[in-house]
Amino acid sequence: MKSSALQIVGLVLGVIGLVGTCAVTGLPQWRVTAFIGDNLVVFENRWEGLWMNCVRQANIRMQCKIYDSLLALPPELQASRALMCTAVALQFLTVLLTAMGMKCTRSTFASGRLKSRILITGGVMFLITGILVLIPVSWVGNSIIRNFYDPLVPNAQKHEIGEAIFIGWATAGFIIAAGAIFCCSGLPEDGKGYSYAPGHYGKYNQHRPTRKVPSMYSKSEFV
């Protein structure tokens, strides 16, 4: 019963991770314009994401524009596109796979041992997905911090960490936690994964022919 509840918690964390991965992939708030020195313009915000950049001004609705060319983007944003799209697809498949292997899910073709293997496989896939989400957000965040403190970079080209980066870090934590839960719940409990019949050996000995030891008094009885 505790194992089933733990698996439900892991599935909920996985679904939250799926929603967070999709949100991080689509949000434009990866890099936010830093207002430093003479660039202090409070009525305008500039955001840069994986697919578009947006400008939001005071009392004016936000305007976004999709990037004209992929090659014009920095290397970290180009790699982040591929990694995040891969993470979304893998996360969706992992949620479906682990839902099939849960104890509370009834299946006519999956035995208990097969479900344990499915859960362990799903847990490993969750861990891989969490790493795929963690790499791009950490890479872009490191690039933003490095350029922010670089004196050779002009102030107009400096950025701050956007909300999507923080959501990405939290999402990676949820996914990795879900992977750890499913890897642990898929392991056999107290050796139940191995079948051992203690009475089988005794039954074998029961039918095994016993050798009679000749008695030294057997011949003397007829004398």
Secondary structure, 3 states (H helix, E strand, C coil): CHHHHHHHHHHHHHHHHHHHHHHHHHCCCCEEECCCHHHCCCCEEEEECCCEEEEEECCCCCEEEECCCCCCCCHHHHHHHHHHHHHHHHHHHHHHHHHHHCCCCCCCCCCHHHHHHHHHHHHHHHHHHHHHHHHHHHHHHHHHHHHHCCCCCCHHHCEEECHHHHHHHHHHHHHHHHHHHHHHHCCCCCCCCCCCCHHHHHHHHHHCCCCCCCCCCCCHHHC
